[in-house]
């Protein structure tokens, strides 16, 4: 299991955001003992995508940040979007990055 020592400042931002805007999801992940691995995976995937967009594709940082953090990090409020397009419990930090055009 990933410990909080493995979290970067982005990981802590993700944890705070999920706790505030997706408390039922956080409770379910905690019950499954999957919260910290999911946060770690979201952190790593977001960082990788941000790198891909800014360094490899030369995208403006602010635009890349908006795209990258929307994917796994700063998820929509549970009230606005109860179901996500993915299960955070199954996030893998080594999974392929999504195809994003911009």
C-alpha positions as CSV (number, residue, x, y, z in Angstrom):
1,X,0.0,0.0,0.0
2,X,1.2,3.5,-0.8
3,X,1.8,5.6,2.3
4,X,1.4,9.3,2.6
5,X,5.2,9.6,2.5
6,X,4.9,8.8,-1.3
7,X,2.6,11.7,-1.9
8,X,3.8,14.9,-3.5
9,X,2.1,18.3,-2.9
10,X,-0.1,17.3,-5.9
11,X,-1.1,14.1,-4.2
12,X,-2.1,16.0,-1.1
13,X,-4.2,18.4,-3.2
14,X,-5.9,15.4,-4.8
15,X,-6.7,13.9,-1.4
16,X,-8.1,17.2,-0.2
17,X,-10.2,17.7,-3.4
18,X,-11.6,14.1,-3.3
19,X,-12.4,14.4,0.4
20,X,-14.3,17.6,-0.1
21,X,-16.0,16.9,-3.4
22,X,-16.3,13.1,-3.5
23,X,-16.8,12.0,0.1
24,X,-18.8,8.9,-0.7
25,X,-16.1,7.7,-3.1
26,X,-13.4,8.4,-0.5
27,X,-15.4,6.4,2.1
28,X,-15.8,3.5,-0.3
29,X,-12.1,3.5,-1.2
30,X,-11.1,3.8,2.4
31,X,-13.4,0.8,3.3
32,X,-11.6,-1.2,0.5
33,X,-8.2,-0.1,1.7
34,X,-7.7,1.5,-1.7
35,X,-7.7,5.2,-1.0
36,X,-4.0,5.8,-0.8
37,X,-3.1,3.6,-3.8
38,X,-5.8,5.5,-5.8
39,X,-4.5,8.9,-4.7
40,X,-0.9,7.8,-5.6
41,X,-2.0,6.5,-9.0
42,X,-3.9,9.7,-9.7
43,X,-0.9,11.8,-8.7
44,X,1.5,9.8,-10.9
45,X,-0.8,9.7,-13.9
46,X,-1.5,13.4,-13.7
47,X,2.2,14.2,-13.4
48,X,3.0,12.0,-16.4
49,X,0.3,13.5,-18.5
50,X,1.4,17.0,-17.5
51,X,4.9,16.2,-18.5
52,X,3.7,14.7,-21.8
53,X,1.7,17.7,-22.7
54,X,4.2,20.4,-21.7
55,X,7.5,18.8,-22.6
56,X,6.7,16.4,-25.4
57,X,3.9,18.3,-27.1
58,X,5.1,21.8,-26.1
59,X,1.6,22.8,-24.8
60,X,1.1,26.0,-22.8
61,X,1.5,25.0,-19.1
62,X,-1.8,26.4,-17.9
63,X,-3.7,24.6,-20.6
64,X,-1.8,21.4,-19.9
65,X,-2.5,21.8,-16.2
66,X,-6.3,22.2,-16.8
67,X,-6.4,19.1,-19.1
68,X,-4.2,16.9,-16.9
69,X,-5.8,17.7,-13.6
70,X,-9.3,17.2,-15.0
71,X,-8.5,13.7,-16.0
72,X,-7.9,12.0,-12.6
73,X,-7.0,14.6,-10.0
74,X,-9.7,17.2,-9.6
75,X,-12.8,15.1,-10.2
76,X,-16.3,16.6,-10.4
77,X,-18.5,16.9,-7.4
78,X,-20.5,13.8,-6.6
79,X,-23.7,15.8,-6.7
80,X,-23.0,17.0,-10.2
81,X,-21.6,13.7,-11.6
82,X,-22.4,10.7,-9.3
83,X,-20.8,8.2,-11.7
84,X,-17.2,8.6,-13.1
85,X,-16.1,7.1,-16.4
86,X,-13.5,5.0,-14.5
87,X,-13.2,3.3,-11.1
88,X,-10.6,5.0,-9.0
89,X,-9.9,1.8,-7.2
90,X,-8.5,0.3,-10.4
91,X,-6.2,3.2,-11.3
92,X,-2.7,2.0,-12.2
93,X,0.2,4.6,-12.2
94,X,1.6,2.7,-15.2
95,X,-1.5,2.6,-17.3
96,X,-1.5,4.3,-20.8
97,X,-2.2,8.0,-20.9
98,X,-5.3,9.1,-22.7
99,X,-5.1,10.6,-26.2
100,X,-5.6,14.3,-25.7
101,X,-5.5,16.7,-28.5
102,X,-4.8,20.3,-28.1
